């Protein structure tokens, strides 16, 4: 009995914080999405009215389209982190330096990264200076103020920051692959590509599953880099669902509608990841 008392004494502060800052907001969000609640007026029950409003709201549909574009582009490219993991898995002189270099962006604040890249992308920034010095462009490129270039430019920052984190996971996966299997395949006459594609990659499937899941989740919830670098502009060209939800909740104080938008994002995450699980489950993986 004393053991339980001591355990719960230590757990109580953490559980209290979890209740206040995690479970209570989740429950309130689930309740508010059925209400018209603007903070200054009493809550008014509207049923599914907020969801109906969302799918007739052009700004929400634009932001939804941009979020889906983010999911289509960013997670597939981040799978290329496997190649970086293979490169840093070699026993070369100074390899620890390269591993650290790739990982540094991961431990850097996203806000600091976004501010730095915003300066690099500036019309008088370092990137334009280098391009003009090499005579690759005649005039500055407006990376973040061009409607066509703003979204790819922000996606580039997300990819750059995430590559080190996914590299580390794939590196752990590569180092868990039994060397005997790869050596046996090589002795049987398999080429290096065949060893990689037929032995290494299938054994990395759980790591691919995890990284893809996290990448889709991050792509649908992308916020900091867009909020800091473009604010959703120019002309809503980079407006995503998370940014739109933030503006509705803390700009217009339209909390009920923002909660409904958040639920749509949660459903999208579930749909994308269900499809991913069904795809990657082929060959032995099971649902967890």
N, C-alpha and C positions, 0 to 999 in steps of 0.2 A: 504493500500500500504506500509506503514511504517513497519507494522508487517512482511510482506513478505520480505522486504528489510533486516530487522534485522535477520530474520530466515536464509535467503540465505547467509548473511555475515558470520554467524557462520558455516553454512554447507559447504561453499566453500573450506576451507582447507582440510576437511575430504574427500570431493568429489574429489578434486585434487589428493590426495594421493591414493584414490581408483582407479582413472583412470590410474595413473602412475604405481602402483604396482600390480593391479589386472586385470583390463580390457585390458590394453595395452599388458601385457604378454600373456593373453588368445588369443587376436586377432593375435598377432605375432606368437604364437604357431600354430594356425589354418592355418596361411599362410605358415609357414616354413615347415610344414609336407609334402608339395607338392614340396619342393625345396631341392636341394643339397647345403647345406650351412655349410661351415666349418670355418667361422669367418675370415679366412685369404684370402679367395677368394670370388669373386662376387657370388651372389645367382644364381643357375641354375635350371630352372623348370624341374622337373622329373615326374610330375603327381603322379600316384600311385606307382611309383618306390620304394619309401621308404617302403611302406607296403609289396610289393612283396619281397623286400630284407629281411624284418623282418621275414617273414614266411619261408625263406630259410636260416636263420641264426641259427646255432645250439645253440649258446650261448643264444640267445633270447628265443628259444623254451624251453631250460632248465630253464631259469629264469621264464618263463610263467608257466611251470609245478610246480615249487616251490611255486609260488604265489597262484596257485589254491590249492595246498596242504595246504597252510596256511589258506585259506578260509574254506576248508573242516574240518580242525581240530580246529582252534581257536574259531570261533563264536559259534559252538555248545557247546563247553566246557564252554564258558563264560556265557551261559544261567544258569549254576549252581550257578551263583551269586544270583539267587533267593533264594537258600537255605541259603546262608550267610545272605541275607536280612531278612529272616524269623528268623534266630538265633538272630540277633541284634535288631529285632523288639519286643523282649520280655522285660517285665519290670523287669529287674534283677539289683542287686546291681553292680555298676561300668560299666553299659552297655555303657555309654558315652565313657569310656576309650577304649572299644573294637571297637566302631564305628570309633573313631579317629585313632586307630591303623590300621584298614583296609583301611582308607582313606589316610593316610600319603603317600603311594607310588604314589597316583594320583597327588599330588601337587609337587612331586619331579621331577626334570628334567630327561628326558629319557636318556640323555647322562650320567648323574651321576649314574642313575640306571644301565645302561649298563656297566659302568666302575666297579661299585661295584660287579656286578654279574660276570664280567670277572675275577675279583680277586678271588671270591668264587669258580669259576669253574677251576681255575688254578690247574695244577698238584700238586703244593705244597700249594694249597689254603685250606680254612677252610672246605669246603665240603669233599674233599678227606681226610683231617685229621680226621674228625669225622667218616667217613666210615671205615677208617683203624683202628681207635681206637676201634670201635665196632666190628672189625674183620669181617666186611661184604664184604670187598674186600682185596685181598692180595697186590695189587699194585695200584698206582694212576690211576684213570679213566680219560682219555683224552676227556673231555666233548666237547671242542670246536675245537679240532684238529682231532677228529675222524669223518670220512665221514658219519658214521651211526648215531652218537650221536649229531652232531653239530646242525642240524635243530631242533630236539626235545628240545634241551637245550635252544635255542633262543626262541622257542615258549613258553617255560615255563616262561621266563622273561616277554614276552608280556602278558601272562595270569595273572601273579602275579601283574603286574602294573595296569592292567585294571580292576581287580576284584572289587576294592574299588569304582571305578566310577560307574560301573554297579550296584553294591550293593546299592549305594545311590539312584539311579533312581528307582530300584525295591522297596526300602524301602519307598520312597515317594508314589509309587503305592499301597503298602500294607496298608499304613496309610490312603489312600483315599477310601479303600474298606469299605462300611458301615458295622459296627459291627452287625447291626440288621439282615442283610442277613445271616451272619455266625451263629448267635444265633438261628435264625429261623430254619436253616437247622439242627443244633444240636438238637433242641427240637423235630424236626420231626424224629429223630432217626439216622441221618447220622453220620458215624464215622468221626474221625478227618481227615483221608485221603480223604474221600468222600467230606467233606466240602472244603478241600484244592483243590482237583482236579475238583470238579463240580461247586464251587462257586468262590473261590479266583483266581485260574488260569485264567478262562475265563475273569474275570474283569481286569486281568493284561495284557490282549492281546495287548492293545496299547503300553504299556511299553516294552513288548517283541518285538514288531514290531520296535520300535525306537532303542532299544539296538542292535537288530540283524542288522539293517541297518548300524548303526555306527560301529559295530564290523566288518562287511564285508568290509566296506570302509577302516577301519584301517588296516585290514589284507592284502588287496590288495595294500595298500600304505606303508606297513611296510618298514622302512628305518633305523632309528637311531640305534636301537639295533643291527641290522645286520652289518651296516657299522662300528660301534665301536667295536663289539665283534669278528667278523670274517672277515669283509671286503668282504663277499661273499664266502669265502673259508670254509673248505679246498677243493681244487679241484672243486670249484664252487658248492659245496654241499648246500650252503645257499644263492646262488645268486638268488635274486628275481627281478622282473621287475623294481621296483623303483631304486634299487641299480644299475642295469644294465643301466637304463636310465641315472642315474647320471654319471656313468663312461663314457658313450658315449658323453654326453653333455659337461662335464667339464674335462674329461680325454683326449678324442680324439677330442674335439671341433666339433663333428659331430652333430650340432644342428638340422638340418633337420630330420635326422634319429631318434634322441632322441625325437623330437616332434611327429613323427609318432608312436613311441613306447608308448608315453604318451597317444595318442588317443586310442590305443588298450586297455590300462588300463582303460580309461574312458568308453569304450564300455563294457568291462568286468564288471565294477561296475554296469552299467545300466542293463546288462543281469541278474546278480546275484540278484540285488534288485528287478527287475521286477518279477522274479520267487518267491522271498520271499513275495512280496506284494500279488501275486496271491494265495500263500499258506495261508498266515495269513488273507487275506481278507475274507475267508470263515467264516461266523458267524457274519457278521455285519460291519467289518471294511471296509472303502472305501479308494480310492486313494485320496491323498492330493496334 
